[in-house]
Amino acid sequence: MTVLVLGAGVIGVTAAWFLRAAGHEVRVVERREAAALESSFANAGQVSAHLADPWSNPSTLRQLPKWLLQADAPLVWRPRLDLDQWRWLALFLRECSRERYARNLLHLANIGLYSRETLRALRRETGIGYDFHQGGILLFQTDPAAFDQSAAAARRLEAHGLKRRVCSREECVAIEPALAHMKERIAGGIYSPHDETGDAHQFAQALARLGAERGIRFDYGVAVKRLVVEGGEAKGAEVEHADGRREVLRADQTVVCTGPHSARLLAPVGVRVHIYPVKGYSITMPIVDEAKALRIGVTDAAVKVAFSRLGDRIRATSTAEIAGYDASLDKRRGEALVGHVERLFPGAGDTARVTHWAGLRPTTPSNLPYVGKTAVKGLLVNAGHGTVGWTQSCGSGRAIAEILAGKRPEVDFPFVGV
Ligand SMILES: Cc1cc2nc3c(=O)[nH]c(=O)nc-3n(C[C@H](O)[C@H](O)[C@H](O)COP(=O)(O)OP(=O)(O)OC[C@H]3O[C@@H](n4cnc5c(N)ncnc54)[C@H](O)[C@@H]3O)c2cc1C
C-alpha cells in the first residue's frame, strides 16, 4: 500500500518508521528543510509515562482566576477573535472536573507506558542515540500543603497501577544531589524511577536518516495546501514546492501528522478535531560545572518548570500560552528560565551561551491525542499530543501502523476507529 505522511515532526517520523516496517511504501512531506524543526525541536526532553498529568485538572481550575491577572503565570490566555480558541477553552474547562481528570490521567499513563516500551524496543533494534538518560524524573514541591496533596494523589494512583514514589526531602537530594544546596526549601517530591530523558529533535532526525536508508522517501521544503478527497475517499494531498510549483501527490492512505496545524488542514474535508496551539518556551545552555549540574529529569512543581540533562547541556522549559498560532519568542520568558536554572543549579550552566526557543504544543482539551481513522475513507490522523508528544511518539506511530493493518493496538487510544 502507498502511504503519504504529512508532517515530519517526531510524530510523523515515528509513524513513517512503523508504517515502513509494516511493509508499506511511505512518502513523507514536510514544509521545513529538515525533520523536527517545529514543536519537536527543543522541548523539555522528558519521556514521562508516570508524571504526565494533564493541565486540565481541578487545581488549574482553582488557580485560573489568579493566573489570569499574573503577567508571568504558568498558564496564560490571550483572547483572540477565533471561535476555535473559545470552543477549545470551554472544552478544556470541562476536562478539569475531578472525574474527567482522573480518567484522562490513567489513559495518558497507559499510552505513555506502551510508548516508552516501544521506544526502548526501537532503541535496542537500531542502537539510535539522542542524548538519552534512563535516570527517572523527580517532581519536587516547596510548599508543604502542595506536597501533602501530591503525595495523597500518588498513593491513590498506586491503586490503579501508577507507580509514583513519594520521597522525603532527604530522598529527593539523594536522587538528585545537585539540589542539595536547597534541601531545606524542599517539602518533598514524587519520583518516577523508570522515566527517561532525551533530545526529541536529535531522535527524530536520526530516525528519519535510518528510515530513508530503509526506503522511506522524505520530501522537505514541500508544503501541503489541501487534502484531496474524491467521492468521499482521501486520495492524497495537493502540495506546493519551494519554486511555487503545485502538484497532487496520490496515495492509498494519507496520515495527517501536522501537529498544531492539523485542525486547519482537516476542517475543509469535514473532519473536526479539537487541537489548538499552546505555546511554550525553552532555553538550552552548555554545562560548565559538572558537579553542580542535574543528572536526571527534574520538575519544580511550584513554578511548573521542567529541566532535563541532555548530554552536556541543560534544558529548561515552561509556560502554556493559549494565544493562537504565533510562535514568536518573548525573551523575558527565556530570561526567567535562565533565572530558574541559576536558582536550582547555580553555576552549572554557561549563562552567556543560552539558546532561546518557543514552540506550539498541539494540544487537545484532555491532552489525549487523536490517533486513528477518520470518517473519510483512507484518511488517518496522528496529532494532538500536547504536552507529551515526545513521550507518546513511538506508541502512536506503532498504533497507526497496527490500525492500518486492521488490528486494535494493545493500548486503547481514544480515537481509534477500527
Ligand atoms: C516547551 C515545550 C516543552 C515540551 N516538553 C515535552 C516533554 O518534556 N515531553 C514530551 O513528551 N513532550 C513535550 N512537549 C510536547 C512535544 O514537543 C509535542 O507534543 C511534539 O513535539 C508534537 O510533535 P508533532 O510531530 O505532532 O508536531 P511538530 O513537531 O510540530 O511536527 C509537525 C510538522 O508538520 C509540519 N507541517 C505543518 N503544516 C504543514 C503543511 N501544511 N505542509 C507540510 N508540513 C507541515 C511542520 O513543519 C512540522 O515539522 C513539549 C512541547 C513544548 C512546546
The ligand as an SDF file (V2000), in Angstrom:
LIG
                    3D

 53 58  0  0  0  0  0  0  0  0999 V2000
    8.0010   23.9930   25.7000 C   0  0  0  0  0  0  0  0  0  0  0  0
    7.6190   22.5730   25.3760 C   0  0  0  0  0  0  0  0  0  0  0  0
    8.0300   21.5430   26.2190 C   0  0  0  0  0  0  0  0  0  0  0  0
    7.6580   20.2320   25.9460 C   0  0  0  0  0  0  0  0  0  0  0  0
    8.1400   19.2170   26.7250 N   0  0  0  0  0  0  0  0  0  0  0  0
    7.8230   17.9210   26.4310 C   0  0  0  0  0  0  0  0  0  0  0  0
    8.3690   16.8580   27.1970 C   0  0  0  0  0  0  0  0  0  0  0  0
    9.1740   17.0490   28.0990 O   0  0  0  0  0  0  0  0  0  0  0  0
    7.9840   15.5930   26.9070 N   0  0  0  0  0  0  0  0  0  0  0  0
    7.0900   15.3150   25.8970 C   0  0  0  0  0  0  0  0  0  0  0  0
    6.7550   14.1720   25.7170 O   0  0  0  0  0  0  0  0  0  0  0  0
    6.5960   16.3110   25.1090 N   0  0  0  0  0  0  0  0  0  0  0  0
    6.9420   17.6070   25.3620 C   0  0  0  0  0  0  0  0  0  0  0  0
    6.4300   18.6200   24.5980 N   0  0  0  0  0  0  0  0  0  0  0  0
    5.4420   18.3090   23.5650 C   0  0  0  0  0  0  0  0  0  0  0  0
    6.0550   17.7860   22.2770 C   0  0  0  0  0  0  0  0  0  0  0  0
    7.1740   18.5600   21.9310 O   0  0  0  0  0  0  0  0  0  0  0  0
    4.9900   17.8460   21.1670 C   0  0  0  0  0  0  0  0  0  0  0  0
    3.8090   17.2150   21.5780 O   0  0  0  0  0  0  0  0  0  0  0  0
    5.5020   17.1280   19.9020 C   0  0  0  0  0  0  0  0  0  0  0  0
    6.7420   17.6590   19.5130 O   0  0  0  0  0  0  0  0  0  0  0  0
    4.4910   17.2570   18.7670 C   0  0  0  0  0  0  0  0  0  0  0  0
    5.0660   16.6390   17.6530 O   0  0  0  0  0  0  0  0  0  0  0  0
    4.3490   16.7040   16.2410 P   0  0  0  0  0  0  0  0  0  0  0  0
    5.1670   15.9100   15.3110 O   0  0  0  0  0  0  0  0  0  0  0  0
    2.8970   16.3900   16.3870 O   0  0  0  0  0  0  0  0  0  0  0  0
    4.3840   18.2580   15.8680 O   0  0  0  0  0  0  0  0  0  0  0  0
    5.5740   19.0580   15.1360 P   0  0  0  0  0  0  0  0  0  0  0  0
    6.8710   18.7260   15.7160 O   0  0  0  0  0  0  0  0  0  0  0  0
    5.1760   20.4840   15.0950 O   0  0  0  0  0  0  0  0  0  0  0  0
    5.5480   18.4510   13.6900 O   0  0  0  0  0  0  0  0  0  0  0  0
    4.5550   18.8050   12.7330 C   0  0  0  0  0  0  0  0  0  0  0  0
    5.2800   19.0040   11.4370 C   0  0  0  0  0  0  0  0  0  0  0  0
    4.3160   19.2530   10.4190 O   0  0  0  0  0  0  0  0  0  0  0  0
    4.8520   20.2390    9.5590 C   0  0  0  0  0  0  0  0  0  0  0  0
    3.7300   20.8960    8.8840 N   0  0  0  0  0  0  0  0  0  0  0  0
    2.7150   21.6010    9.4390 C   0  0  0  0  0  0  0  0  0  0  0  0
    1.8680   22.0410    8.4840 N   0  0  0  0  0  0  0  0  0  0  0  0
    2.3750   21.6020    7.3070 C   0  0  0  0  0  0  0  0  0  0  0  0
    1.9580   21.7240    5.9480 C   0  0  0  0  0  0  0  0  0  0  0  0
    0.8540   22.4160    5.6170 N   0  0  0  0  0  0  0  0  0  0  0  0
    2.7060   21.1520    4.9890 N   0  0  0  0  0  0  0  0  0  0  0  0
    3.8240   20.4410    5.2970 C   0  0  0  0  0  0  0  0  0  0  0  0
    4.2750   20.2790    6.5600 N   0  0  0  0  0  0  0  0  0  0  0  0
    3.5460   20.8540    7.5550 C   0  0  0  0  0  0  0  0  0  0  0  0
    5.6140   21.1820   10.4660 C   0  0  0  0  0  0  0  0  0  0  0  0
    6.5890   21.9130    9.7470 O   0  0  0  0  0  0  0  0  0  0  0  0
    6.2140   20.2190   11.4690 C   0  0  0  0  0  0  0  0  0  0  0  0
    7.5090   19.8010   11.1230 O   0  0  0  0  0  0  0  0  0  0  0  0
    6.8160   19.9530   24.8340 C   0  0  0  0  0  0  0  0  0  0  0  0
    6.4240   20.9790   23.9700 C   0  0  0  0  0  0  0  0  0  0  0  0
    6.8270   22.2930   24.2270 C   0  0  0  0  0  0  0  0  0  0  0  0
    6.4190   23.3780   23.2720 C   0  0  0  0  0  0  0  0  0  0  0  0
  1  2  1  0
  2  3  1  0
  2 52  2  0
  3  4  2  0
  4  5  1  0
  4 50  1  0
  5  6  2  0
  6  7  1  0
  6 13  1  0
  7  8  2  0
  7  9  1  0
  9 10  1  0
 10 11  2  0
 10 12  1  0
 12 13  2  0
 13 14  1  0
 14 15  1  0
 14 50  1  0
 15 16  1  0
 16 17  1  0
 16 18  1  0
 18 19  1  0
 18 20  1  0
 20 21  1  0
 20 22  1  0
 22 23  1  0
 23 24  1  0
 24 25  2  0
 24 26  1  0
 24 27  1  0
 27 28  1  0
 28 29  2  0
 28 30  1  0
 28 31  1  0
 31 32  1  0
 32 33  1  0
 33 34  1  0
 33 48  1  0
 34 35  1  0
 35 36  1  0
 35 46  1  0
 36 37  1  0
 36 45  1  0
 37 38  2  0
 38 39  1  0
 39 40  1  0
 39 45  2  0
 40 41  1  0
 40 42  2  0
 42 43  1  0
 43 44  2  0
 44 45  1  0
 46 47  1  0
 46 48  1  0
 48 49  1  0
 50 51  2  0
 51 52  1  0
 52 53  1  0
M  END
$$$$
